[in-house]
Amino acid sequence: MNRYLFWALMSLPWLAFFFSMYVWKDVSSPIVFIVNIAVLQALVINSRRKQVGMRLTETLKAVIPGIGYHEWRRLYFAKP
């Protein structure tokens, strides 16, 4: 998975959520939608982590804001 596909898979579910919440007003239970997005993004981050060659601790540093800048750059913007 290249970084552009990674960014698409990270942002499109949230775009669909906001579109269905505010434009269609069609989400009956938004918590189910948000949990589904979180699970899908965890899968995407895990596959990207394996492709870039990061350990789980480095990935947690990258995901938590303000802790691991170099890991964050490597996870989200590195060319595999």
C-alpha positions as CSV (number, residue, x, y, z in Angstrom):
1,M,0.0,0.0,0.0
2,N,1.5,3.3,-1.0
3,R,1.1,6.4,1.1
4,Y,-1.6,7.9,-1.1
5,L,-3.8,4.8,-0.8
6,F,-3.1,4.9,3.0
7,W,-4.3,8.5,3.2
8,A,-7.4,7.7,1.1
9,L,-8.2,4.8,3.4
10,M,-7.7,6.9,6.5
11,S,-9.8,9.9,5.3
12,L,-12.6,8.5,3.2
13,P,-14.5,6.7,6.0
14,W,-14.6,10.0,8.0
15,L,-15.7,11.9,4.9
16,A,-18.5,9.4,4.5
17,F,-19.5,9.7,8.1
18,F,-19.7,13.5,8.1
19,F,-21.5,13.5,4.7
20,S,-24.1,11.1,6.0
21,M,-24.5,12.9,9.4
22,Y,-24.8,16.5,8.1
23,V,-26.0,16.2,4.5
24,W,-28.3,13.2,4.5
25,K,-29.0,13.2,8.2
26,D,-29.4,9.4,7.9
27,V,-27.2,7.8,10.6
28,S,-29.5,6.1,13.2
29,S,-26.7,5.2,15.6
30,P,-23.5,7.2,15.1
31,I,-21.5,5.3,17.7
32,V,-21.7,2.1,15.6
33,F,-20.4,4.1,12.6
34,I,-17.5,5.6,14.6
35,V,-16.5,2.2,16.1
36,N,-16.5,0.7,12.6
37,I,-14.3,3.5,11.4
38,A,-11.9,3.0,14.3
39,V,-11.6,-0.7,13.6
40,L,-11.0,-0.1,9.9
41,Q,-8.3,2.5,10.6
42,A,-6.6,0.2,13.1
43,L,-6.4,-2.4,10.3
44,V,-5.0,0.2,7.8
45,I,-2.4,1.4,10.3
46,N,-1.4,-2.2,11.1
47,S,-0.8,-3.0,7.4
48,R,1.1,0.3,6.9
49,R,3.2,-0.4,10.0
50,K,4.2,-3.8,8.6
51,Q,5.0,-2.4,5.2
52,V,7.2,0.3,6.6
53,G,8.8,-2.1,9.1
54,M,7.9,-0.5,12.4
55,R,7.5,-2.2,15.7
56,L,4.3,-1.9,17.7
57,T,5.8,0.4,20.3
58,E,7.0,2.8,17.5
59,T,3.5,2.7,16.0
60,L,2.0,3.7,19.3
61,K,4.4,6.6,19.6
62,A,3.4,7.6,16.1
63,V,-0.3,7.5,16.8
64,I,-0.3,9.3,20.2
65,P,0.0,13.1,19.5
66,G,3.1,14.9,20.6
67,I,5.3,11.9,21.5
68,G,7.1,10.5,18.5
69,Y,7.6,13.0,15.7
70,H,10.1,10.8,13.7
71,E,7.9,7.7,14.0
72,W,4.9,9.8,13.0
73,R,6.7,11.0,9.9
74,R,7.8,7.5,9.1
75,L,4.4,5.9,9.5
76,Y,2.4,8.5,7.6
77,F,4.7,10.0,5.0
78,A,7.5,7.5,4.3
79,K,7.9,5.9,0.9
80,P,7.9,2.1,1.3
